[in-house]
Amino acid sequence: MKRLIAIALLLVACSREETVTTTTAEAKPVAPPPPTADDARKVIQSSMAFGEYEFTDASYSLPIAGSMMNEPQRAAARDLALAGWLEVEQSGDAALTEKARNDKRFLVRPNGILDIVPLAKKEMGSVVAVRAESDGTVSADYTWSWIPNDVAIAFLRQKFEGTHEATATLMHDGTQWTVLKIAPR
């Protein structure tokens, strides 16, 4: 009888279904493929970073007092006078013409400095290379140029000539590519 009970217990024990619990590692999100050159161009062109990049180069500051001007500033004042934006007095001091007084780009600060801004706007060129980086970001090399306005053409045309090169670092925020930073090349 003891044998029958032992065999019965053995059969019961062997017939139990074993539940196997498995764990799966969390799937890491797959990085999206880098944007195409055309997509990278659209992202860069529409970003605030592109508008802010080298923005201060699109302005010019000039002392109103002739005694405070250096030679390049005197030359700029003469060129602006020839274009009708300034009057240069006998003393060398500069004064805004009616044309400049009615133009929001000419700002005279209380300290006697004339700021002229903006002088140009940026125009996006083409994206020449897109590279995926090991940290998940993407580097996009691109070209851009300045489009000078009528004031800049009067005295700083050569400053805005030519094509410039820069690299934008793009990152994916989970839904779209955005510009992290822009640096000159």
C-alpha positions in Angstrom: 0.0 0.0 0.0 2.8 2.3 0.8 4.1 1.6 -2.7 0.8 2.6 -4.2 0.7 5.8 -2.4 4.3 6.6 -3.4 3.6 5.8 -7.0 0.4 7.9 -6.9 2.3 10.9 -5.5 5.0 10.5 -8.0 2.5 10.4 -10.9 0.8 13.5 -9.5 4.1 15.4 -9.1 5.2 14.4 -12.6 1.9 15.3 -14.2 1.8 18.9 -13.0 2.3 21.5 -15.7 5.3 23.6 -15.1 4.7 27.3 -15.6 7.7 29.0 -17.1 8.1 32.7 -16.6 10.2 34.5 -19.0 11.2 38.1 -19.0 12.0 40.2 -22.0 14.4 43.0 -22.1 12.8 46.4 -22.9 13.3 47.2 -26.5 15.4 50.2 -27.0 13.9 52.7 -29.4 15.4 52.5 -32.8 17.0 55.8 -33.9 15.2 57.1 -37.0 17.3 57.2 -40.2 19.0 60.6 -40.8 16.9 63.0 -42.8 17.5 63.4 -46.5 19.5 66.5 -47.7 16.2 68.1 -48.8 14.5 67.4 -45.4 17.6 68.7 -43.5 17.5 71.9 -45.6 13.8 72.4 -44.7 14.5 71.8 -41.0 17.5 74.2 -40.9 15.8 76.9 -43.0 12.7 77.0 -40.8 14.6 76.9 -37.5 15.1 79.8 -35.1 18.7 78.9 -34.9 19.2 79.7 -38.6 17.6 83.2 -38.1 19.8 83.9 -35.1 23.0 82.5 -36.6 25.5 85.4 -37.1 22.6 87.9 -36.8 24.9 90.5 -35.3 26.8 90.5 -38.5 23.7 92.1 -40.2 24.0 95.3 -38.1 26.4 98.3 -38.0 27.1 100.7 -35.2 28.4 104.2 -35.9 29.1 107.0 -33.4 27.3 110.2 -34.3 30.1 112.4 -33.0 32.8 112.7 -35.7 35.5 112.9 -32.9 34.5 109.4 -31.9 34.8 107.9 -35.4 37.8 105.9 -36.6 38.7 106.0 -40.3 36.5 103.1 -41.5 33.5 104.6 -39.7 34.2 108.0 -41.3 34.3 106.3 -44.7 31.0 104.5 -43.8 29.4 107.9 -42.8 30.5 109.4 -46.2 29.1 106.5 -48.1 25.8 106.7 -46.2 25.7 110.5 -46.9 26.2 109.9 -50.6 23.2 107.5 -50.5 21.1 110.1 -48.7 20.9 108.3 -45.4 23.1 110.7 -43.4 24.3 114.3 -43.5 28.0 114.8 -42.4 28.5 118.2 -40.9 31.6 120.3 -41.3 32.7 119.2 -37.8 32.5 115.6 -38.9 29.4 114.8 -36.9 26.7 112.7 -38.6 23.0 113.5 -38.5 20.1 111.5 -39.9 18.4 112.7 -43.0 14.6 112.8 -43.2 14.9 109.5 -45.2 16.7 107.8 -42.3 14.5 109.3 -39.5 11.5 107.7 -41.1 13.2 104.3 -41.4 12.9 101.9 -38.5 16.4 100.4 -39.3 18.1 103.5 -38.0 18.2 103.6 -34.2 19.9 106.4 -32.3 20.8 105.3 -28.8 20.9 107.8 -25.9 24.7 107.4 -25.7 25.2 108.9 -29.2 25.6 105.6 -31.1 23.7 105.0 -34.3 22.7 101.3 -34.9 21.6 100.3 -38.3 19.9 96.9 -38.3 19.2 94.8 -40.2 21.5 95.3 -43.2 20.9 91.9 -44.7 18.9 88.7 -44.5 20.2 85.2 -44.8 19.3 82.9 -47.7 19.6 79.2 -47.3 21.7 77.5 -50.0 21.9 73.7 -50.2 22.8 70.9 -47.9 25.9 69.3 -49.2 26.4 66.4 -46.7 24.3 64.7 -44.0 26.2 62.4 -41.5 24.8 60.3 -38.7 26.9 60.8 -35.5 27.5 58.1 -32.8 25.6 60.1 -30.2 22.3 59.9 -32.3 22.6 63.4 -33.7 23.0 64.2 -37.3 25.5 66.8 -38.8 24.3 68.6 -41.9 26.8 70.7 -43.8 25.2 73.5 -45.8 25.8 76.7 -47.7 24.1 80.1 -47.2 24.5 83.7 -48.3 23.6 87.2 -47.2 21.1 89.2 -49.3 22.0 92.9 -48.5 19.3 95.5 -48.3 19.4 99.0 -49.9 21.2 100.5 -46.9 24.0 97.8 -46.9 24.5 98.2 -50.6 25.3 101.9 -50.0 28.3 101.1 -47.8 29.0 97.5 -47.0 28.2 95.6 -50.2 31.5 93.6 -50.2 30.9 92.4 -46.6 27.8 90.5 -47.7 29.2 89.0 -50.9 29.9 85.3 -51.3 28.7 82.0 -50.1 29.2 80.9 -46.5 29.4 77.4 -45.1 28.1 76.0 -41.8 27.2 72.8 -40.1 23.9 72.3 -38.3 23.7 69.6 -35.6 20.2 68.0 -35.8 18.6 65.9 -33.1 15.4 63.8 -33.2 13.0 64.8 -30.4 10.9 61.7 -30.8 8.6 63.1 -33.5 10.8 65.3 -35.7 14.3 66.5 -36.5 15.2 69.9 -34.9 18.3 72.1 -34.9 20.4 71.8 -31.8 23.1 74.2 -32.9 24.9 75.8 -35.9 28.6 76.3 -36.2 30.7 77.8 -39.1 32.7 75.4 -41.2 
